[in-house]
Every structure is written in structure tokens, then in C-alpha cells.
Amino acid sequence: MSEPVRRKKELKPVRLISNTEIKSGVFVIELEKIHDFIPGQIVAVAMHPDDDLRLYSIASGVDYPYLRILFDRVPDGQLTPPMSELRAGDTLYVTAPFGRFTKTPENSWWIATGTGIAPFISMAESGEARGRTLLHGARYSERFYYQELFKEKMGDRYLRFCTMEEGPGLISGRITTFIKESDEIKPENKYYLCGNADMVVEVRQLLLTRGVPFDNIIAEIYF
Ligand SMILES: Cc1cc2nc3c(=O)[nH]c(=O)nc-3n(C[C@H](O)[C@H](O)[C@H](O)COP(=O)(O)OP(=O)(O)OC[C@H]3O[C@@H](n4cnc5c(N)ncnc54)[C@H](O)[C@@H]3O)c2cc1C
């Protein structure tokens, strides 16, 4: 459930360029870009100016001519069912970009499940993947959204953890098992976690147990 987001920022009407259901229940919309942003930032979105706002990570590179959002349709949600029905030329209300889940240093680790991959798409498309490692978790192989981008940009520093299927290049099991056991988890690196609260809380606890200081764990929780 989303808390109403306080309306500190002005909403602007923007035109939808496209809406694609990339997998069942998962959509990518492209919007007219009216602001610059830093990879990892978010926007608040509404169908109508008086609606409660919902937050979305920007999922496109800084030099792209449009703003991309990757989202799940929550069947009984307020925003995502109507947002998934939008067509090119329709209007959505969007704030200026904001947020501090940005500027991940080289040698940092990116950790994501589900649509929590969105900010890392923006970072990878903005030339920020070099020297980073991405741990990407999903149940099924088709649910590693934008995996071709990460394979291309990160090579063998892109690790896909799949819990319900086996397949070429996939690691069977959960990200958490890797974090518990890997010699590569070093306290001095920074860890950027993005996804649902259960994943973020569990991974953060494991990293703390592995000796990573709290300040080296930066989280974006999709509540
Ligand atoms: C920083 C941040 C970034 C985010 N980025 C993304 C992103 O890139 N992609 C993405 O898909 N999502 C993202 N989210 C989540 C997103 O903001 C929305 O929460 C999500 O899309 C659901 O919105 P909705 O309006 O469709 O559902 P909501 O109306 O918020 O409902 C969600 C669930 O809560 C339940 N619910 C609603 N109201 C109540 C109530 N009063 N009591 C009990 N249950 C209730 C509903 O039944 C439903 O199951 C992000 C969240 C945050 C905080």
C-alpha cells in the first residue's frame, strides 16, 4: 500500500509517447521528457492533478529523448490499472525528478528484484555501469527485465539469480544465499538495494551480518 505522497512539487501534464506490456502485468511507458535528471532519481505521478501521487524510478538514460517508467500493474491498486490502459497521446501528471538514490561509485554493488531494477536501467544507459556488480533476482528467466542491456554493459559482473527455473547463465537460488556465502562481499564496498521492503530488509540484515557498515548500505524501498 502506498502512503499519499505530500505534494511539495508541482505536477505538470506530460504526453505519453508509448505504452508496452513487456511481460504479463508489467508495463513500460515512455513519456515526453520535460526535465533533466540524475540516474537513480524518481518522479511522482498521477492520472489527474488532484489524485494521490505514486512514486516511480526513472528507468531511462539521461540522454534519451523520453522518460521511461517500468511498472507492475497492481490489480486492486489506485493508479497502475488505469495507467496500464494509457495510449500514445494521453496525458499523465508528473513532478520534476527528485531523490538521492544516485551517484553510485565504481566498485559498488547493485542489488534488485522485480521492477526494482528500474534505477539501474537508467544508470546503465547513462554510462554508469563500469566497475559495478549487479545482483538481479527473479523467479522466472523472462522476468529479468532489461537483461540484455546489463549483459552488454556489465558482462560477468551481471549475476542473475533465478529461484523457479534453470537456464543458461542463470544461477539457481536466491541472492541472499550468495550474500551469506560469497567471499566477494567486502565491508568497504557500497551496496545499493532496490525493490520491495521484504527483500531490502532481508538483504540489508545479511550485509550487516557480513560486516558491512550501515552507512555503506543505501536502499530504495518500493512500499
Ligand atoms: C521510492 C519509490 C519508487 C518506486 N518506484 C517504482 C517503480 O519504478 N515501479 C513500480 O512498479 N513501482 C514503484 N514503486 C511503487 C509505486 O509507487 C506504487 O506503490 C505501486 O505502483 C502501486 O500503486 P497503485 O496506486 O496501483 O496501488 P495502491 O493503490 O497503492 O495499492 C497497492 C496495494 O495496497 C493495497 N491498499 C491500498 N490502499 C489500502 C488500504 N487503505 N488498506 C489496505 N490496503 C490497501 C491495495 O489493495 C494494493 O494491493 C515505488 C515506490 C517508491 C516508494
The ligand as a MOL file (V3000), in Angstrom:
LIG
                    3D

  0  0  0     0  0            999 V3000
M  V30 BEGIN CTAB
M  V30 COUNTS 53 58 0 0 0
M  V30 BEGIN ATOM
M  V30 1 C 10.7270 5.4590 -3.9700 0
M  V30 2 C 9.7340 4.5560 -4.6750 0
M  V30 3 C 9.9500 4.2260 -6.0090 0
M  V30 4 C 9.0620 3.3610 -6.6610 0
M  V30 5 N 9.3130 3.0060 -7.9540 0
M  V30 6 C 8.5220 2.0910 -8.5710 0
M  V30 7 C 8.8150 1.6420 -9.9060 0
M  V30 8 O 9.7850 2.1000 -10.5510 0
M  V30 9 N 7.9860 0.7100 -10.4590 0
M  V30 10 C 6.9110 0.1990 -9.7720 0
M  V30 11 O 6.2030 -0.6640 -10.3190 0
M  V30 12 N 6.5940 0.6200 -8.5240 0
M  V30 13 C 7.3640 1.5600 -7.9240 0
M  V30 14 N 7.0330 1.9910 -6.6660 0
M  V30 15 C 5.7220 1.5980 -6.0890 0
M  V30 16 C 4.6360 2.5930 -6.5910 0
M  V30 17 O 4.8790 3.8820 -6.0340 0
M  V30 18 C 3.2030 2.1870 -6.2110 0
M  V30 19 O 3.1440 1.9170 -4.8330 0
M  V30 20 C 2.7100 0.9590 -6.9640 0
M  V30 21 O 2.8470 1.1550 -8.3810 0
M  V30 22 C 1.2280 0.6680 -6.6420 0
M  V30 23 O 0.4440 1.8070 -6.9480 0
M  V30 24 P -1.1410 1.6860 -7.1110 0
M  V30 25 O -1.7050 3.0650 -6.9580 0
M  V30 26 O -1.5030 0.9340 -8.3580 0
M  V30 27 O -1.5560 0.7600 -5.9150 0
M  V30 28 P -2.1260 1.2240 -4.4590 0
M  V30 29 O -3.4400 1.8950 -4.5930 0
M  V30 30 O -1.0780 1.9730 -3.7510 0
M  V30 31 O -2.3640 -0.1810 -3.7930 0
M  V30 32 C -1.2640 -1.0850 -3.5780 0
M  V30 33 C -1.7620 -2.2100 -2.6950 0
M  V30 34 O -2.1180 -1.7060 -1.4270 0
M  V30 35 C -3.4570 -2.0920 -1.1660 0
M  V30 36 N -4.1210 -0.9560 -0.4520 0
M  V30 37 C -4.3510 0.2530 -0.9610 0
M  V30 38 N -4.9600 1.0410 -0.0330 0
M  V30 39 C -5.1020 0.2650 1.0890 0
M  V30 40 C -5.6450 0.4900 2.3850 0
M  V30 41 N -6.1880 1.6730 2.7540 0
M  V30 42 N -5.6020 -0.5230 3.2890 0
M  V30 43 C -5.0560 -1.7120 2.9580 0
M  V30 44 N -4.5390 -1.9840 1.7300 0
M  V30 45 C -4.5620 -1.0090 0.8090 0
M  V30 46 C -4.1230 -2.3420 -2.4870 0
M  V30 47 O -5.2030 -3.2220 -2.3500 0
M  V30 48 C -2.9760 -2.9320 -3.2680 0
M  V30 49 O -2.8760 -4.2930 -3.0180 0
M  V30 50 C 7.9110 2.8520 -5.9820 0
M  V30 51 C 7.6960 3.2330 -4.6470 0
M  V30 52 C 8.5910 4.0600 -4.0070 0
M  V30 53 C 8.3300 4.4270 -2.5800 0
M  V30 END ATOM
M  V30 BEGIN BOND
M  V30 1 1 1 2
M  V30 2 1 2 3
M  V30 3 2 2 52
M  V30 4 2 3 4
M  V30 5 1 4 5
M  V30 6 1 4 50
M  V30 7 2 5 6
M  V30 8 1 6 7
M  V30 9 1 6 13
M  V30 10 2 7 8
M  V30 11 1 7 9
M  V30 12 1 9 10
M  V30 13 2 10 11
M  V30 14 1 10 12
M  V30 15 2 12 13
M  V30 16 1 13 14
M  V30 17 1 14 15
M  V30 18 1 14 50
M  V30 19 1 15 16
M  V30 20 1 16 17
M  V30 21 1 16 18
M  V30 22 1 18 19
M  V30 23 1 18 20
M  V30 24 1 20 21
M  V30 25 1 20 22
M  V30 26 1 22 23
M  V30 27 1 23 24
M  V30 28 2 24 25
M  V30 29 1 24 26
M  V30 30 1 24 27
M  V30 31 1 27 28
M  V30 32 2 28 29
M  V30 33 1 28 30
M  V30 34 1 28 31
M  V30 35 1 31 32
M  V30 36 1 32 33
M  V30 37 1 33 34
M  V30 38 1 33 48
M  V30 39 1 34 35
M  V30 40 1 35 36
M  V30 41 1 35 46
M  V30 42 1 36 37
M  V30 43 1 36 45
M  V30 44 2 37 38
M  V30 45 1 38 39
M  V30 46 1 39 40
M  V30 47 2 39 45
M  V30 48 1 40 41
M  V30 49 2 40 42
M  V30 50 1 42 43
M  V30 51 2 43 44
M  V30 52 1 44 45
M  V30 53 1 46 47
M  V30 54 1 46 48
M  V30 55 1 48 49
M  V30 56 2 50 51
M  V30 57 1 51 52
M  V30 58 1 52 53
M  V30 END BOND
M  V30 END CTAB
M  END
